[in-house]
Amino acid sequence: MDLLFDHLVHFINRSPAEAAEKMKEIDRHAVIGGKHEKWGTWNSLMHAGLAYIEFLAVNDIEMARHADNELISLLLQNHHHEGFGAICFRTKNISTLRNILLQKGMNPKKVIHAERRLEDGELLQWKMLFIEQQEGELPLPFFIEWEEDSIRLKNLLGRGIIIKSGADEGISSVYFRVKNCKATAAKWSMLLDAKIEEYYSDYTLDSFCCSIIAGGTRLIFAEPAAKCQQSADTEEICQKPFKVCIKTINGKDSVHEIMGSWYEFSKRRG
């Protein structure tokens, strides 16, 4: 599968401009994205190379309620709770990917043709693919095929969406809170053709963890240890991403809690 990690969606209940300002306060370059005119949403972006964080918010609640888009439905479910929502991988051929997912026994939905109106009026277009899943399950990754993929970095640098010093940065890992880390890692490894790396205890998170590498990014599934030890009702666990680790070129190592989620920045060594 020709997958690369594309972006992590951070649901917000404030304006995208305010989210961008929050990132600028910690010396991160963030820009206004634009409006999804057919979905009733708008966004801002913080890139780390071609990978990025999308700060996504509702700006027309009625239009959003009628949007034929799984991500917008998930945003509405979490409308009053800010934080990470889902991850996306990019592909060069989304129709071929859909056929592969069907062969794996998954239930991919139809390919969506999407667009966003930029601040300067330009129309950005792409295709999206979602997988049908059970309610309450960790949101499965979705997939994107960019219209201008081969020259995308050049265009993003030209528009100032990525600055030169950020072109070689990247999202190294994403952490997910889950009910069962082994079962989740097994399902995602099958879905993404990714090898399961290891099973271990993370005492800083008080969790059992299982990780895979997909699209150049490590995905770490963390199962709360306290819940397991107490044999508590794991239905209480809200399954979703909760932390991202970003490799930077400049700046100091730092950790920040921002709008309901955790950001860890570490300077790239060597």
ZADO-1210 file (C-alpha; in nm, 4 decimals, padded with zeros to 6 digits):
<atoms>
<atom x="00.0000" y="00.0000" z="00.0000" code="MET" pos="1"/>
<atom x="00.1424" y="00.3384" z="-00.1035" code="ASP" pos="2"/>
<atom x="00.0426" y="00.5188" z="00.2161" code="LEU" pos="3"/>
<atom x="00.2083" y="00.8159" z="00.3848" code="LEU" pos="4"/>
<atom x="00.0909" y="00.9863" z="00.7026" code="PHE" pos="5"/>
<atom x="-00.0965" y="01.2990" z="00.5930" code="ASP" pos="6"/>
<atom x="-00.2584" y="01.4721" z="00.8901" code="HIS" pos="7"/>
<atom x="-00.4096" y="01.4580" z="01.2360" code="LEU" pos="8"/>
<atom x="-00.7422" y="01.6346" z="01.2910" code="VAL" pos="9"/>
<atom x="-00.7825" y="01.8462" z="01.6050" code="HIS" pos="10"/>
<atom x="-01.1497" y="01.9275" z="01.6707" code="PHE" pos="11"/>
<atom x="-01.2025" y="02.2761" z="01.8149" code="ILE" pos="12"/>
<atom x="-01.5057" y="02.4787" z="01.9275" code="ASN" pos="13"/>
<atom x="-01.3469" y="02.8163" z="01.8605" code="ARG" pos="14"/>
<atom x="-01.2445" y="02.9949" z="01.5415" code="SER" pos="15"/>
<atom x="-00.9562" y="02.8430" z="01.3428" code="PRO" pos="16"/>
<atom x="-00.7793" y="03.1807" z="01.3673" code="ALA" pos="17"/>
<atom x="-00.7767" y="03.1514" z="01.7471" code="GLU" pos="18"/>
<atom x="-00.6324" y="02.7997" z="01.7221" code="ALA" pos="19"/>
<atom x="-00.3584" y="02.9289" z="01.4911" code="ALA" pos="20"/>
<atom x="-00.2778" y="03.2025" z="01.7443" code="GLU" pos="21"/>
<atom x="-00.2482" y="02.9365" z="02.0180" code="LYS" pos="22"/>
<atom x="00.0215" y="02.7643" z="01.8144" code="MET" pos="23"/>
<atom x="00.2004" y="03.0896" z="01.7394" code="LYS" pos="24"/>
<atom x="00.2214" y="03.1499" z="02.1150" code="GLU" pos="25"/>
<atom x="00.4551" y="02.8480" z="02.1336" code="ILE" pos="26"/>
<atom x="00.6503" y="02.9634" z="01.8255" code="ASP" pos="27"/>
<atom x="00.4842" y="02.7324" z="01.5760" code="ARG" pos="28"/>
<atom x="00.3952" y="02.8518" z="01.2255" code="HIS" pos="29"/>
<atom x="00.0209" y="02.8119" z="01.1689" code="ALA" pos="30"/>
<atom x="-00.2034" y="02.9534" z="00.8975" code="VAL" pos="31"/>
<atom x="-00.5703" y="02.9933" z="00.8150" code="ILE" pos="32"/>
<atom x="-00.6826" y="02.7162" z="00.5804" code="GLY" pos="33"/>
<atom x="-01.0239" y="02.8169" z="00.4520" code="GLY" pos="34"/>
<atom x="-01.3857" y="02.7046" z="00.4340" code="LYS" pos="35"/>
<atom x="-01.5394" y="02.3726" z="00.3297" code="HIS" pos="36"/>
<atom x="-01.8384" y="02.5413" z="00.1711" code="GLU" pos="37"/>
<atom x="-02.0409" y="02.2195" z="00.1259" code="LYS" pos="38"/>
<atom x="-01.9805" y="02.0933" z="00.4807" code="TRP" pos="39"/>
<atom x="-02.0282" y="02.4012" z="00.6963" code="GLY" pos="40"/>
<atom x="-01.6783" y="02.3826" z="00.8432" code="THR" pos="41"/>
<atom x="-01.3549" y="02.5810" z="00.8348" code="TRP" pos="42"/>
<atom x="-00.9989" y="02.5184" z="00.9444" code="ASN" pos="43"/>
<atom x="-00.6462" y="02.6322" z="01.0145" code="SER" pos="44"/>
<atom x="-00.3264" y="02.4308" z="00.9671" code="LEU" pos="45"/>
<atom x="00.0086" y="02.3718" z="01.1323" code="MET" pos="46"/>
<atom x="00.2532" y="02.1838" z="00.9109" code="HIS" pos="47"/>
<atom x="00.5538" y="01.9676" z="00.9995" code="ALA" pos="48"/>
<atom x="00.6837" y="01.9010" z="00.6502" code="GLY" pos="49"/>
<atom x="00.4014" y="01.7690" z="00.4337" code="LEU" pos="50"/>
<atom x="00.2329" y="01.6179" z="00.7419" code="ALA" pos="51"/>
<atom x="00.0168" y="01.8576" z="00.9396" code="TYR" pos="52"/>
<atom x="-00.2348" y="01.9217" z="01.2161" code="ILE" pos="53"/>
<atom x="-00.5763" y="02.0394" z="01.0967" code="GLU" pos="54"/>
<atom x="-00.7745" y="02.2519" z="01.3436" code="PHE" pos="55"/>
<atom x="-01.1319" y="02.1870" z="01.2351" code="LEU" pos="56"/>
<atom x="-01.4423" y="02.3746" z="01.3517" code="ALA" pos="57"/>
<atom x="-01.8088" y="02.4178" z="01.2572" code="VAL" pos="58"/>
<atom x="-01.9091" y="02.7530" z="01.1110" code="ASN" pos="59"/>
<atom x="-02.2563" y="02.6577" z="00.9803" code="ASP" pos="60"/>
<atom x="-02.4221" y="02.4022" z="01.2081" code="ILE" pos="61"/>
<atom x="-02.7196" y="02.3300" z="00.9792" code="GLU" pos="62"/>
<atom x="-02.5005" y="02.2679" z="00.6765" code="MET" pos="63"/>
<atom x="-02.2677" y="02.0507" z="00.8851" code="ALA" pos="64"/>
<atom x="-02.5603" y="01.8364" z="00.9998" code="ARG" pos="65"/>
<atom x="-02.6436" y="01.7566" z="00.6370" code="HIS" pos="66"/>
<atom x="-02.2860" y="01.6948" z="00.5228" code="ALA" pos="67"/>
<atom x="-02.2218" y="01.3519" z="00.3678" code="ASP" pos="68"/>
<atom x="-01.8841" y="01.3156" z="00.5374" code="ASN" pos="69"/>
<atom x="-01.7839" y="01.0833" z="00.8222" code="GLU" pos="70"/>
<atom x="-01.5304" y="01.3324" z="00.9590" code="LEU" pos="71"/>
<atom x="-01.7915" y="01.6062" z="00.9934" code="ILE" pos="72"/>
<atom x="-02.0248" y="01.3612" z="01.1704" code="SER" pos="73"/>
<atom x="-01.7444" y="01.2787" z="01.4138" code="LEU" pos="74"/>
<atom x="-01.6788" y="01.6501" z="01.4672" code="LEU" pos="75"/>
<atom x="-02.0447" y="01.7071" z="01.5538" code="LEU" pos="76"/>
<atom x="-02.0399" y="01.4166" z="01.8011" code="GLN" pos="77"/>
<atom x="-01.7482" y="01.5875" z="01.9765" code="ASN" pos="78"/>
<atom x="-01.8690" y="01.9433" z="01.9206" code="HIS" pos="79"/>
<atom x="-01.8478" y="02.0418" z="02.2890" code="HIS" pos="80"/>
<atom x="-01.5177" y="01.8631" z="02.3583" code="HIS" pos="81"/>
<atom x="-01.1988" y="01.9887" z="02.1965" code="GLU" pos="82"/>
<atom x="-00.9188" y="01.7470" z="02.1173" code="GLY" pos="83"/>
<atom x="-00.7763" y="01.5148" z="01.8549" code="PHE" pos="84"/>
<atom x="-01.0345" y="01.3265" z="01.6512" code="GLY" pos="85"/>
<atom x="-00.8895" y="01.1161" z="01.3679" code="ALA" pos="86"/>
<atom x="-00.5867" y="01.0597" z="01.1469" code="ILE" pos="87"/>
<atom x="-00.5516" y="01.0547" z="00.7697" code="CYS" pos="88"/>
<atom x="-00.3124" y="00.8835" z="00.5276" code="PHE" pos="89"/>
<atom x="-00.2513" y="01.0000" z="00.1732" code="ARG" pos="90"/>
<atom x="-00.2354" y="00.7780" z="-00.1315" code="THR" pos="91"/>
<atom x="-00.1630" y="00.8320" z="-00.5011" code="LYS" pos="92"/>
<atom x="-00.4571" y="00.6200" z="-00.6167" code="ASN" pos="93"/>
<atom x="-00.7597" y="00.6180" z="-00.3908" code="ILE" pos="94"/>
<atom x="-00.9694" y="00.3963" z="-00.6226" code="SER" pos="95"/>
<atom x="-00.7062" y="00.1209" z="-00.6127" code="THR" pos="96"/>
<atom x="-00.6845" y="00.1597" z="-00.2347" code="LEU" pos="97"/>
<atom x="-01.0601" y="00.1157" z="-00.2061" code="ARG" pos="98"/>
<atom x="-01.0385" y="-00.2153" z="-00.3943" code="ASN" pos="99"/>
<atom x="-00.7576" y="-00.3338" z="-00.1649" code="ILE" pos="100"/>
<atom x="-00.9686" y="-00.2510" z="00.1413" code="LEU" pos="101"/>
<atom x="-01.2591" y="-00.4478" z="-00.0047" code="LEU" pos="102"/>
<atom x="-01.0283" y="-00.7479" z="-00.0530" code="GLN" pos="103"/>
<atom x="-00.9281" y="-00.7187" z="00.3135" code="LYS" pos="104"/>
<atom x="-01.2934" y="-00.7581" z="00.4140" code="GLY" pos="105"/>
<atom x="-01.3376" y="-00.3935" z="00.5144" code="MET" pos="106"/>
<atom x="-01.6380" y="-00.1812" z="00.4168" code="ASN" pos="107"/>
<atom x="-01.5016" y="00.1306" z="00.2458" code="PRO" pos="108"/>
<atom x="-01.7599" y="00.3891" z="00.1492" code="LYS" pos="109"/>
<atom x="-01.7752" y="00.5648" z="-00.1859" code="LYS" pos="110"/>
<atom x="-01.4958" y="00.8040" z="-00.2762" code="VAL" pos="111"/>
<atom x="-01.5854" y="01.1650" z="-00.1924" code="ILE" pos="112"/>
<atom x="-01.4781" y="01.4558" z="-00.4123" code="HIS" pos="113"/>
<atom x="-01.3907" y="01.7400" z="-00.1756" code="ALA" pos="114"/>
<atom x="-01.2848" y="02.1024" z="-00.1933" code="GLU" pos="115"/>
<atom x="-01.1884" y="02.3982" z="00.0263" code="ARG" pos="116"/>
<atom x="-01.1966" y="02.7678" z="-00.0597" code="ARG" pos="117"/>
<atom x="-00.8676" y="02.9293" z="00.0447" code="LEU" pos="118"/>
<atom x="-00.8412" y="03.2757" z="00.1959" code="GLU" pos="119"/>
<atom x="-00.7218" y="03.4150" z="-00.1380" code="ASP" pos="120"/>
<atom x="-01.0240" y="03.2658" z="-00.3166" code="GLY" pos="121"/>
<atom x="-00.8403" y="02.9745" z="-00.4801" code="GLU" pos="122"/>
<atom x="-01.0201" y="02.6388" z="-00.4783" code="LEU" pos="123"/>
<atom x="-00.8232" y="02.3407" z="-00.3441" code="LEU" pos="124"/>
<atom x="-00.9544" y="01.9949" z="-00.4448" code="GLN" pos="125"/>
<atom x="-00.8951" y="01.6368" z="-00.3340" code="TRP" pos="126"/>
<atom x="-01.0609" y="01.2953" z="-00.2910" code="LYS" pos="127"/>
<atom x="-01.1440" y="01.1240" z="00.0392" code="MET" pos="128"/>
<atom x="-01.2287" y="00.7703" z="00.1483" code="LEU" pos="129"/>
<atom x="-01.3794" y="00.6527" z="00.4771" code="PHE" pos="130"/>
<atom x="-01.4335" y="00.3033" z="00.6174" code="ILE" pos="131"/>
<atom x="-01.7600" y="00.1987" z="00.7777" code="GLU" pos="132"/>
<atom x="-01.7130" y="00.1096" z="01.1432" code="GLN" pos="133"/>
<atom x="-01.8932" y="00.0293" z="01.4655" code="GLN" pos="134"/>
<atom x="-02.0175" y="00.3012" z="01.6988" code="GLU" pos="135"/>
<atom x="-01.7840" y="00.3612" z="01.9935" code="GLY" pos="136"/>
<atom x="-01.4857" y="00.2073" z="01.8141" code="GLU" pos="137"/>
<atom x="-01.1587" y="00.4007" z="01.7864" code="LEU" pos="138"/>
<atom x="-01.2114" y="00.6150" z="01.4729" code="PRO" pos="139"/>
<atom x="-01.0443" y="00.4308" z="01.1880" code="LEU" pos="140"/>
<atom x="-00.8031" y="00.6269" z="00.9682" code="PRO" pos="141"/>
<atom x="-00.9409" y="00.7859" z="00.6561" code="PHE" pos="142"/>
<atom x="-00.7597" y="00.8409" z="00.3279" code="PHE" pos="143"/>
<atom x="-00.6931" y="01.1278" z="00.0907" code="ILE" pos="144"/>
<atom x="-00.5653" y="01.1729" z="-00.2649" code="GLU" pos="145"/>
<atom x="-00.4474" y="01.5267" z="-00.3358" code="TRP" pos="146"/>
<atom x="-00.5093" y="01.6754" z="-00.6795" code="GLU" pos="147"/>
<atom x="-00.1608" y="01.8350" z="-00.6907" code="GLU" pos="148"/>
<atom x="00.0352" y="01.5717" z="-00.4987" code="ASP" pos="149"/>
<atom x="00.3531" y="01.5720" z="-00.7107" code="SER" pos="150"/>
<atom x="00.4138" y="01.9477" z="-00.6691" code="ILE" pos="151"/>
<atom x="00.2378" y="01.9934" z="-00.3350" code="ARG" pos="152"/>
<atom x="00.5436" y="02.0803" z="-00.1241" code="LEU" pos="153"/>
<atom x="00.6550" y="02.3434" z="-00.3752" code="LYS" pos="154"/>
<atom x="00.3076" y="02.4971" z="-00.3793" code="ASN" pos="155"/>
<atom x="00.2751" y="02.4976" z="00.0005" code="LEU" pos="156"/>
<atom x="00.6143" y="02.6648" z="00.0360" code="LEU" pos="157"/>
<atom x="00.5145" y="02.9200" z="-00.2277" code="GLY" pos="158"/>
<atom x="00.1943" y="03.0060" z="-00.0436" code="ARG" pos="159"/>
<atom x="00.3735" y="03.0381" z="00.2908" code="GLY" pos="160"/>
<atom x="00.1718" y="02.7521" z="00.4407" code="ILE" pos="161"/>
<atom x="00.5003" y="02.5717" z="00.5060" code="ILE" pos="162"/>
<atom x="00.8042" y="02.7829" z="00.5910" code="ILE" pos="163"/>
<atom x="01.1489" y="02.6787" z="00.4725" code="LYS" pos="164"/>
<atom x="01.2718" y="02.5744" z="00.8192" code="SER" pos="165"/>
<atom x="00.9678" y="02.3490" z="00.8586" code="GLY" pos="166"/>
<atom x="00.9991" y="02.1617" z="00.5303" code="ALA" pos="167"/>
<atom x="01.2124" y="01.8858" z="00.6857" code="ASP" pos="168"/>
<atom x="01.0076" y="01.8450" z="01.0025" code="GLU" pos="169"/>
<atom x="00.7652" y="01.5588" z="01.0570" code="GLY" pos="170"/>
<atom x="00.5078" y="01.3908" z="01.2784" code="ILE" pos="171"/>
<atom x="00.6977" y="01.1015" z="01.4359" code="SER" pos="172"/>
<atom x="00.4216" y="00.9413" z="01.6435" code="SER" pos="173"/>
<atom x="00.0579" y="00.9625" z="01.7493" code="VAL" pos="174"/>
<atom x="-00.0806" y="00.8136" z="02.0709" code="TYR" pos="175"/>
<atom x="-00.4341" y="00.6700" z="02.0955" code="PHE" pos="176"/>
<atom x="-00.6353" y="00.5864" z="02.4087" code="ARG" pos="177"/>
<atom x="-00.7997" y="00.2463" z="02.3512" code="VAL" pos="178"/>
<atom x="-00.9851" y="-00.0276" z="02.5384" code="LYS" pos="179"/>
<atom x="-00.7657" y="-00.3116" z="02.4097" code="ASN" pos="180"/>
<atom x="-00.4239" y="-00.2205" z="02.2710" code="CYS" pos="181"/>
<atom x="-00.3386" y="-00.5660" z="02.1305" code="LYS" pos="182"/>
<atom x="-00.6685" y="-00.6080" z="01.9463" code="ALA" pos="183"/>
<atom x="-00.6548" y="-00.2534" z="01.8096" code="THR" pos="184"/>
<atom x="-00.2936" y="-00.2913" z="01.6924" code="ALA" pos="185"/>
<atom x="-00.3841" y="-00.6199" z="01.5207" code="ALA" pos="186"/>
<atom x="-00.6778" y="-00.4632" z="01.3356" code="LYS" pos="187"/>
<atom x="-00.4857" y="-00.1529" z="01.2275" code="TRP" pos="188"/>
<atom x="-00.1802" y="-00.3544" z="01.1252" code="SER" pos="189"/>
<atom x="-00.3999" y="-00.5629" z="00.8940" code="MET" pos="190"/>
<atom x="-00.5749" y="-00.2533" z="00.7610" code="LEU" pos="191"/>
<atom x="-00.2538" y="-00.0591" z="00.6902" code="LEU" pos="192"/>
<atom x="-00.0161" y="-00.3479" z="00.6047" code="ASP" pos="193"/>
<atom x="00.1934" y="-00.2489" z="00.9074" code="ALA" pos="194"/>
<atom x="00.4010" y="-00.4750" z="01.1297" code="LYS" pos="195"/>
<atom x="00.3234" y="-00.4793" z="01.5026" code="ILE" pos="196"/>
<atom x="00.6375" y="-00.3523" z="01.6757" code="GLU" pos="197"/>
<atom x="00.6127" y="-00.4282" z="02.0454" code="GLU" pos="198"/>
<atom x="00.3952" y="-00.4660" z="02.3536" code="TYR" pos="199"/>
<atom x="00.5160" y="-00.2859" z="02.6637" code="TYR" pos="200"/>
<atom x="00.4205" y="-00.0982" z="02.9787" code="SER" pos="201"/>
<atom x="00.4495" y="00.2801" z="02.9798" code="ASP" pos="202"/>
<atom x="00.4615" y="00.3917" z="03.3426" code="TYR" pos="203"/>
<atom x="00.4417" y="00.7616" z="03.2521" code="THR" pos="204"/>
<atom x="00.1014" y="00.6959" z="03.0918" code="LEU" pos="205"/>
<atom x="00.0025" y="00.4207" z="03.3383" code="ASP" pos="206"/>
<atom x="-00.0843" y="00.2147" z="03.0313" code="SER" pos="207"/>
<atom x="-00.0095" y="-00.1024" z="02.8420" code="PHE" pos="208"/>
<atom x="00.0968" y="-00.0099" z="02.4887" code="CYS" pos="209"/>
<atom x="00.1236" y="-00.1737" z="02.1501" code="CYS" pos="210"/>
<atom x="00.2692" y="00.0069" z="01.8488" code="SER" pos="211"/>
<atom x="00.2870" y="-00.0148" z="01.4710" code="ILE" pos="212"/>
<atom x="00.4573" y="00.1999" z="01.2067" code="ILE" pos="213"/>
<atom x="00.2381" y="00.3070" z="00.9146" code="ALA" pos="214"/>
<atom x="00.3109" y="00.5626" z="00.6474" code="GLY" pos="215"/>
<atom x="00.6338" y="00.6649" z="00.8190" code="GLY" pos="216"/>
<atom x="00.4694" y="00.7443" z="01.1551" code="THR" pos="217"/>
<atom x="00.4540" y="00.5342" z="01.4710" code="ARG" pos="218"/>
<atom x="00.1020" y="00.4727" z="01.6012" code="LEU" pos="219"/>
<atom x="00.0946" y="00.3851" z="01.9714" code="ILE" pos="220"/>
<atom x="-00.2209" y="00.2338" z="02.1209" code="PHE" pos="221"/>
<atom x="-00.2362" y="00.2882" z="02.4973" code="ALA" pos="222"/>
<atom x="-00.4683" y="00.0830" z="02.7181" code="GLU" pos="223"/>
<atom x="-00.5089" y="00.2260" z="03.0714" code="PRO" pos="224"/>
<atom x="-00.3448" y="-00.0169" z="03.3158" code="ALA" pos="225"/>
<atom x="-00.5580" y="00.0914" z="03.6101" code="ALA" pos="226"/>
<atom x="-00.8743" y="-00.0045" z="03.4261" code="LYS" pos="227"/>
<atom x="-00.7362" y="-00.3517" z="03.3546" code="CYS" pos="228"/>
<atom x="-00.6122" y="-00.4120" z="03.7074" code="GLN" pos="229"/>
<atom x="-00.9440" y="-00.3135" z="03.8601" code="GLN" pos="230"/>
<atom x="-01.1454" y="-00.5064" z="03.5998" code="SER" pos="231"/>
<atom x="-01.3469" y="-00.1886" z="03.5616" code="ALA" pos="232"/>
<atom x="-01.6008" y="-00.1203" z="03.2919" code="ASP" pos="233"/>
<atom x="-01.3810" y="-00.0336" z="02.9933" code="THR" pos="234"/>
<atom x="-01.6816" y="00.1106" z="02.8132" code="GLU" pos="235"/>
<atom x="-01.6013" y="00.4329" z="02.9990" code="GLU" pos="236"/>
<atom x="-01.2817" y="00.4774" z="02.7977" code="ILE" pos="237"/>
<atom x="-01.3210" y="00.7315" z="02.5184" code="CYS" pos="238"/>
<atom x="-01.1197" y="00.5854" z="02.2332" code="GLN" pos="239"/>
<atom x="-00.9385" y="00.8574" z="02.0387" code="LYS" pos="240"/>
<atom x="-00.5959" y="01.0114" z="01.9707" code="PRO" pos="241"/>
<atom x="-00.4621" y="01.2116" z="02.2644" code="PHE" pos="242"/>
<atom x="-00.0967" y="01.2982" z="02.1966" code="LYS" pos="243"/>
<atom x="00.1240" y="01.3841" z="01.8993" code="VAL" pos="244"/>
<atom x="00.5049" y="01.3911" z="01.8806" code="CYS" pos="245"/>
<atom x="00.6618" y="01.6276" z="01.6271" code="ILE" pos="246"/>
<atom x="01.0255" y="01.6293" z="01.5182" code="LYS" pos="247"/>
<atom x="01.1403" y="01.9896" z="01.4724" code="THR" pos="248"/>
<atom x="01.4444" y="02.1588" z="01.3220" code="ILE" pos="249"/>
<atom x="01.4623" y="02.4619" z="01.5503" code="ASN" pos="250"/>
<atom x="01.3573" y="02.5353" z="01.9068" code="GLY" pos="251"/>
<atom x="01.3766" y="02.3497" z="02.2352" code="LYS" pos="252"/>
<atom x="01.2240" y="02.0183" z="02.3403" code="ASP" pos="253"/>
<atom x="00.8879" y="02.0910" z="02.4991" code="SER" pos="254"/>
<atom x="00.5482" y="01.9454" z="02.5909" code="VAL" pos="255"/>
<atom x="00.2223" y="02.1434" z="02.5854" code="HIS" pos="256"/>
<atom x="-00.1416" y="02.0710" z="02.6638" code="GLU" pos="257"/>
<atom x="-00.3349" y="02.2648" z="02.3997" code="ILE" pos="258"/>
<atom x="-00.7101" y="02.2683" z="02.3454" code="MET" pos="259"/>
<atom x="-00.7714" y="01.9269" z="02.5017" code="GLY" pos="260"/>
<atom x="-00.4720" y="01.7357" z="02.3617" code="SER" pos="261"/>
<atom x="-00.0975" y="01.6962" z="02.4130" code="TRP" pos="262"/>
<atom x="00.1796" y="01.8183" z="02.1827" code="TYR" pos="263"/>
<atom x="00.5393" y="01.7055" z="02.2293" code="GLU" pos="264"/>
<atom x="00.8115" y="01.8776" z="02.0266" code="PHE" pos="265"/>
<atom x="01.1628" y="01.7350" z="02.0094" code="SER" pos="266"/>
<atom x="01.4530" y="01.8691" z="01.8071" code="LYS" pos="267"/>
<atom x="01.5693" y="01.6359" z="01.5322" code="ARG" pos="268"/>
<atom x="01.9125" y="01.4980" z="01.6211" code="ARG" pos="269"/>
<atom x="02.1876" y="01.4476" z="01.3628" code="GLY" pos="270"/>
</atoms>
